[in-house]
Amino acid sequence: MADLIQGLDGPRTAQQELFYDLEDASAVIRWAVGELTDMAEFRRTPDEAMALMKMGALLEVQRHKLAGYADEVKAGGIVRAKACETR
């Protein structure tokens, strides 16, 4: 798998595409959790703050799952047969 992640000057393999899509999704969720946390701490009523913190906690759980899947892809434990056709 390590050889699939190197040599990124050409088109990505299906495996690389999956890995980077999972990494990107995890990063977006990490950013959203930070924004929700800021909103909850500084700009909301107590009830709204609790709801925002709960949303952040749920997103953080999902982010950890996606990061774990990305690690599995990188290690070769999850293999994608072909690239997504929707791009």
Backbone hydrogen bonds, N-H to C=O, Kabsch-Sander energy under -0.5 kcal/mol:
donor,donor_aa,acceptor,acceptor_aa,energy
4,L,1,M,-1.2
5,I,1,M,-1.1
5,I,2,A,-0.5
6,Q,2,A,-0.8
10,G,7,G,-0.8
17,E,13,T,-2.7
18,L,14,A,-2.2
19,F,15,Q,-2.3
20,Y,16,Q,-2.9
21,D,17,E,-2.4
22,L,18,L,-2.3
23,E,19,F,-2.4
24,D,20,Y,-2.7
25,A,21,D,-2.4
26,S,22,L,-2.2
27,A,23,E,-2.1
28,V,24,D,-2.4
29,I,25,A,-2.2
30,R,26,S,-2.4
31,W,27,A,-2.2
32,A,28,V,-2.5
33,V,29,I,-2.6
34,G,30,R,-1.8
35,E,31,W,-2.2
36,L,32,A,-2.8
37,T,33,V,-2.4
38,D,34,G,-2.3
39,M,35,E,-2.5
40,A,36,L,-2.6
41,E,37,T,-2.2
42,F,38,D,-1.9
43,R,39,M,-2.0
49,A,45,T,-2.9
50,M,46,P,-2.3
51,A,47,D,-2.1
52,L,48,E,-2.6
53,M,49,A,-2.6
54,K,50,M,-2.3
55,M,51,A,-2.3
56,G,52,L,-2.4
57,A,53,M,-2.4
58,L,54,K,-2.5
59,L,55,M,-2.5
60,E,56,G,-2.3
61,V,57,A,-1.8
62,Q,58,L,-1.7
63,R,59,L,-2.5
64,H,60,E,-2.1
65,K,61,V,-1.7
66,L,62,Q,-2.5
67,A,63,R,-2.6
68,G,64,H,-2.1
69,Y,65,K,-2.4
70,A,66,L,-2.5
71,D,67,A,-2.1
72,E,68,G,-2.2
73,V,69,Y,-2.6
74,K,70,A,-2.6
75,A,71,D,-2.0
76,G,72,E,-0.6
76,G,73,V,-1.2
77,G,72,E,-2.5
78,I,72,E,-1.0
87,R,84,C,-0.5
